[in-house]
């Protein structure tokens, strides 16, 4: 019976390691938060050629919005091309082609490019688009983004001042951050990443990641680093790490904002996190040997890089920590000392979120009112993330399940009657079972007088229960909204060549 206690102890200590990592990032953020990278002054006549790529797959609600925002970019028209990399199978294509035709008639160089199939998903679309342009620099946006007109003028000049600069990443902001409790919670979580983590890593010389959208790449950096590949589900993380391992410089500009849309459904949030978890672990498997052997990196950079790439393992470890709690409660003297290490895990994230909100907003205390929802949902998706980590450890690539977007802005918009809405997924049963398990364990802990374990077990109960209830509730809301609006198939024919007839 000592084995469950030992396994529980080792799991808690492993989790504590990620807790220490968060505290280190907080310290680095506090050291570097005041640093700024001024935008170099470059004459418009000296600006290089840029292609803006938008990978699109069934984005009926937002494709026109992103096209309009890109057409409004302030950049020399003769040096700017826009590619809508459309793999859609519904009316998104017709909408994109119509909108592109409108802006092309106004002098905007914009094309809708279609492939014969969706091979390699987003990575394949970006590679396909790159083969159809000679531009020196590549800006990438997802379909739900709404970049400001001066985005390129605030990012591209940095490349002219730094010959070894391979990538620039901006900070995401949120078009619908106030839409619901779920989106408010996601906004806090992403702010923690973009303010504390990205500033800490980028300003202190650590490897950091491209976030898949709202960034600009030097074309030569993409090509010399091996290009976009689909052997991981996080092609953005993979390429940015490979570029830095090759010696390319990457910078983060938190003052440059890239507004985007947050998923309103808990099922969509789970899907997004699951994809990121699986892809991160695949990237860890792929690049860990290169990181360890890389002579350009110090041992400190290597350790922090490996912790970064493996961070979703911390999410997955929350499941065995729960499952092992019941066996150790049945021991004559339940093992308690490991709970001290868990304090490091619990203390770091709230501090990250509080610092990021204070950094960004005057009403930061009001915004932190969404933290309980974030804490419950973040822990409650541990089962889904654990499954994703396992897939990342056991297979390469996989289907790229997109996160549906609905053109929600502010508190306006609806998703329940959309064709893209998601129903409860297969993880619901596991989450409900874990909620029941945690509640049973809490009851046993109460009976045996193991008071130290009761708060954590009740937190598990509330977290898995909340995620289960939210999924069921949103499924009920969707059913009450009636049948989803059908999305007709487009009247276009895809070929192996790019379709510029938009």
Secondary structure as GFF3:
##gff-version 3
##sequence-region A 1 502
A	DSSP	alpha_helix	2	32	.	.	.	ID=ss1
A	DSSP	three_ten_helix	44	46	.	.	.	ID=ss2
A	DSSP	beta_strand	50	56	.	.	.	ID=ss3
A	DSSP	alpha_helix	63	71	.	.	.	ID=ss4
A	DSSP	three_ten_helix	77	79	.	.	.	ID=ss5
A	DSSP	beta_strand	80	86	.	.	.	ID=ss6
A	DSSP	alpha_helix	92	104	.	.	.	ID=ss7
A	DSSP	beta_strand	110	114	.	.	.	ID=ss8
A	DSSP	alpha_helix	121	130	.	.	.	ID=ss9
A	DSSP	beta_strand	137	140	.	.	.	ID=ss10
A	DSSP	alpha_helix	151	161	.	.	.	ID=ss11
A	DSSP	beta_strand	165	174	.	.	.	ID=ss12
A	DSSP	alpha_helix	181	191	.	.	.	ID=ss13
A	DSSP	pi_helix	192	197	.	.	.	ID=ss14
A	DSSP	alpha_helix	198	203	.	.	.	ID=ss15
A	DSSP	beta_strand	215	218	.	.	.	ID=ss16
A	DSSP	alpha_helix	219	224	.	.	.	ID=ss17
A	DSSP	alpha_helix	235	245	.	.	.	ID=ss18
A	DSSP	beta_strand	249	260	.	.	.	ID=ss19
A	DSSP	alpha_helix	266	293	.	.	.	ID=ss20
A	DSSP	alpha_helix	299	309	.	.	.	ID=ss21
A	DSSP	alpha_helix	311	329	.	.	.	ID=ss22
A	DSSP	alpha_helix	338	360	.	.	.	ID=ss23
A	DSSP	alpha_helix	364	367	.	.	.	ID=ss24
A	DSSP	three_ten_helix	368	370	.	.	.	ID=ss25
A	DSSP	alpha_helix	371	380	.	.	.	ID=ss26
A	DSSP	alpha_helix	382	394	.	.	.	ID=ss27
A	DSSP	alpha_helix	427	448	.	.	.	ID=ss28
A	DSSP	alpha_helix	451	480	.	.	.	ID=ss29
###
